[in-house]
Amino acid sequence: MRSFDIGYLFSLQCVSSGSVASLESVGLWPRGKVGIVADREEVQVRRVYDDPEESDGARVLVDRIWPRGMTKVRAALTEWCKDVAPSTELRKWYSHDPAKFVEFARRYGAELEQAERVQALQHLRDLAADGRLTLLTGSKAVDISEAAVLAAILNR
């Protein structure tokens, strides 16, 4: 399966949606960053419904709600980190509308500064520092998911 270059996908999403705004403009992606991290492997994003791969490393589901029809065995998770997921209110507002992605990323970034989410985000940073980390989501559009925003934050 394909792992995503988050920087490329964010640029592509912003161009394809007709928006000139980007995650750079809301401070969630460093200006000029292409997605390469020199001192560690890049955090990747995949659908939880995709078959696990040896290159996945730690597989962490970052959705608040368990993916429909997915068994724990088939998901082959290292863990489920639902504490880092967006609030129900934000998730419902966003509804995976590509036109709202940049604003979603900004609001989600603000939520990640709340005390209960800071610890969960630090835990993901620790996992990424220990080796390959794959963030999993049930979303069909991984490039505009909370997992993509988290990967961008973890990869900076």
Contacts in CASP RR format, 6 or more apart in sequence:
PFRMAT RR
TARGET T0000
AUTHOR 0000-0000-0000
METHOD contacts of the structure
MODEL  1
MRSFDIGYLFSLQCVSSGSVASLESVGLWPRGKVGIVADREEVQVRRVYD
DPEESDGARVLVDRIWPRGMTKVRAALTEWCKDVAPSTELRKWYSHDPAK
FVEFARRYGAELEQAERVQALQHLRDLAADGRLTLLTGSKAVDISEAAVL
AAILNR
1 46 0 8 1.000
1 50 0 8 1.000
1 51 0 8 1.000
1 53 0 8 1.000
3 44 0 8 1.000
3 45 0 8 1.000
3 46 0 8 1.000
3 55 0 8 1.000
3 134 0 8 1.000
4 44 0 8 1.000
4 45 0 8 1.000
4 46 0 8 1.000
4 142 0 8 1.000
4 143 0 8 1.000
4 148 0 8 1.000
4 151 0 8 1.000
5 34 0 8 1.000
5 35 0 8 1.000
6 35 0 8 1.000
6 42 0 8 1.000
6 45 0 8 1.000
6 148 0 8 1.000
6 151 0 8 1.000
6 152 0 8 1.000
6 155 0 8 1.000
7 29 0 8 1.000
7 33 0 8 1.000
7 34 0 8 1.000
7 35 0 8 1.000
7 152 0 8 1.000
8 34 0 8 1.000
8 35 0 8 1.000
9 143 0 8 1.000
9 148 0 8 1.000
10 22 0 8 1.000
10 23 0 8 1.000
10 29 0 8 1.000
10 143 0 8 1.000
10 148 0 8 1.000
10 152 0 8 1.000
11 22 0 8 1.000
12 143 0 8 1.000
13 98 0 8 1.000
13 101 0 8 1.000
13 143 0 8 1.000
13 144 0 8 1.000
14 20 0 8 1.000
14 21 0 8 1.000
14 22 0 8 1.000
14 23 0 8 1.000
14 102 0 8 1.000
16 98 0 8 1.000
17 98 0 8 1.000
17 99 0 8 1.000
17 101 0 8 1.000
19 99 0 8 1.000
19 102 0 8 1.000
21 102 0 8 1.000
22 29 0 8 1.000
22 102 0 8 1.000
23 29 0 8 1.000
23 102 0 8 1.000
23 105 0 8 1.000
23 149 0 8 1.000
23 152 0 8 1.000
24 30 0 8 1.000
24 31 0 8 1.000
24 32 0 8 1.000
25 102 0 8 1.000
26 102 0 8 1.000
26 105 0 8 1.000
26 106 0 8 1.000
28 105 0 8 1.000
28 106 0 8 1.000
28 109 0 8 1.000
28 149 0 8 1.000
28 152 0 8 1.000
28 153 0 8 1.000
29 152 0 8 1.000
29 156 0 8 1.000
30 156 0 8 1.000
33 155 0 8 1.000
33 156 0 8 1.000
35 42 0 8 1.000
35 155 0 8 1.000
36 42 0 8 1.000
37 155 0 8 1.000
40 128 0 8 1.000
40 129 0 8 1.000
40 131 0 8 1.000
41 128 0 8 1.000
41 131 0 8 1.000
41 132 0 8 1.000
41 133 0 8 1.000
42 151 0 8 1.000
42 155 0 8 1.000
43 124 0 8 1.000
43 128 0 8 1.000
43 133 0 8 1.000
43 134 0 8 1.000
43 135 0 8 1.000
43 150 0 8 1.000
43 151 0 8 1.000
43 154 0 8 1.000
43 155 0 8 1.000
44 56 0 8 1.000
44 132 0 8 1.000
44 133 0 8 1.000
44 134 0 8 1.000
44 135 0 8 1.000
44 151 0 8 1.000
45 134 0 8 1.000
45 135 0 8 1.000
45 136 0 8 1.000
45 137 0 8 1.000
45 142 0 8 1.000
45 143 0 8 1.000
45 145 0 8 1.000
45 147 0 8 1.000
45 148 0 8 1.000
45 151 0 8 1.000
46 56 0 8 1.000
46 134 0 8 1.000
46 135 0 8 1.000
46 136 0 8 1.000
46 137 0 8 1.000
46 142 0 8 1.000
47 136 0 8 1.000
47 137 0 8 1.000
47 138 0 8 1.000
47 139 0 8 1.000
47 140 0 8 1.000
47 142 0 8 1.000
48 61 0 8 1.000
48 63 0 8 1.000
48 67 0 8 1.000
48 70 0 8 1.000
48 75 0 8 1.000
48 77 0 8 1.000
48 136 0 8 1.000
48 137 0 8 1.000
48 138 0 8 1.000
49 67 0 8 1.000
49 70 0 8 1.000
49 138 0 8 1.000
52 59 0 8 1.000
52 76 0 8 1.000
55 132 0 8 1.000
56 132 0 8 1.000
56 134 0 8 1.000
57 78 0 8 1.000
57 131 0 8 1.000
57 132 0 8 1.000
57 133 0 8 1.000
57 134 0 8 1.000
58 78 0 8 1.000
58 79 0 8 1.000
58 127 0 8 1.000
58 130 0 8 1.000
58 131 0 8 1.000
58 132 0 8 1.000
58 133 0 8 1.000
58 134 0 8 1.000
59 75 0 8 1.000
59 76 0 8 1.000
59 77 0 8 1.000
59 78 0 8 1.000
59 134 0 8 1.000
59 136 0 8 1.000
60 77 0 8 1.000
60 78 0 8 1.000
60 79 0 8 1.000
60 80 0 8 1.000
60 81 0 8 1.000
60 124 0 8 1.000
60 127 0 8 1.000
60 133 0 8 1.000
60 134 0 8 1.000
60 135 0 8 1.000
60 136 0 8 1.000
61 67 0 8 1.000
61 75 0 8 1.000
61 77 0 8 1.000
61 79 0 8 1.000
61 80 0 8 1.000
61 81 0 8 1.000
61 82 0 8 1.000
61 136 0 8 1.000
61 137 0 8 1.000
62 81 0 8 1.000
62 82 0 8 1.000
62 84 0 8 1.000
62 85 0 8 1.000
62 124 0 8 1.000
62 135 0 8 1.000
62 136 0 8 1.000
62 137 0 8 1.000
62 146 0 8 1.000
62 147 0 8 1.000
62 150 0 8 1.000
63 82 0 8 1.000
63 85 0 8 1.000
63 136 0 8 1.000
63 137 0 8 1.000
63 138 0 8 1.000
63 139 0 8 1.000
63 146 0 8 1.000
63 147 0 8 1.000
64 82 0 8 1.000
64 85 0 8 1.000
64 86 0 8 1.000
64 88 0 8 1.000
64 91 0 8 1.000
66 80 0 8 1.000
67 75 0 8 1.000
67 138 0 8 1.000
70 138 0 8 1.000
75 136 0 8 1.000
77 136 0 8 1.000
78 127 0 8 1.000
81 120 0 8 1.000
81 123 0 8 1.000
81 124 0 8 1.000
83 116 0 8 1.000
83 117 0 8 1.000
83 119 0 8 1.000
83 120 0 8 1.000
84 112 0 8 1.000
84 117 0 8 1.000
84 120 0 8 1.000
84 121 0 8 1.000
84 123 0 8 1.000
84 124 0 8 1.000
84 150 0 8 1.000
85 91 0 8 1.000
85 146 0 8 1.000
86 94 0 8 1.000
86 104 0 8 1.000
86 107 0 8 1.000
86 108 0 8 1.000
86 111 0 8 1.000
86 146 0 8 1.000
87 111 0 8 1.000
90 104 0 8 1.000
90 107 0 8 1.000
90 108 0 8 1.000
90 111 0 8 1.000
91 146 0 8 1.000
93 100 0 8 1.000
93 104 0 8 1.000
94 100 0 8 1.000
94 101 0 8 1.000
94 104 0 8 1.000
96 139 0 8 1.000
96 140 0 8 1.000
96 141 0 8 1.000
96 144 0 8 1.000
96 145 0 8 1.000
98 141 0 8 1.000
98 144 0 8 1.000
101 144 0 8 1.000
104 144 0 8 1.000
104 149 0 8 1.000
105 149 0 8 1.000
105 152 0 8 1.000
108 146 0 8 1.000
108 149 0 8 1.000
109 149 0 8 1.000
109 153 0 8 1.000
111 117 0 8 1.000
112 118 0 8 1.000
112 121 0 8 1.000
112 153 0 8 1.000
121 150 0 8 1.000
121 153 0 8 1.000
124 133 0 8 1.000
124 135 0 8 1.000
124 150 0 8 1.000
124 154 0 8 1.000
125 154 0 8 1.000
127 133 0 8 1.000
128 154 0 8 1.000
133 154 0 8 1.000
135 147 0 8 1.000
135 150 0 8 1.000
135 151 0 8 1.000
136 147 0 8 1.000
137 145 0 8 1.000
137 146 0 8 1.000
137 147 0 8 1.000
138 145 0 8 1.000
139 145 0 8 1.000
139 146 0 8 1.000
139 147 0 8 1.000
142 148 0 8 1.000
END
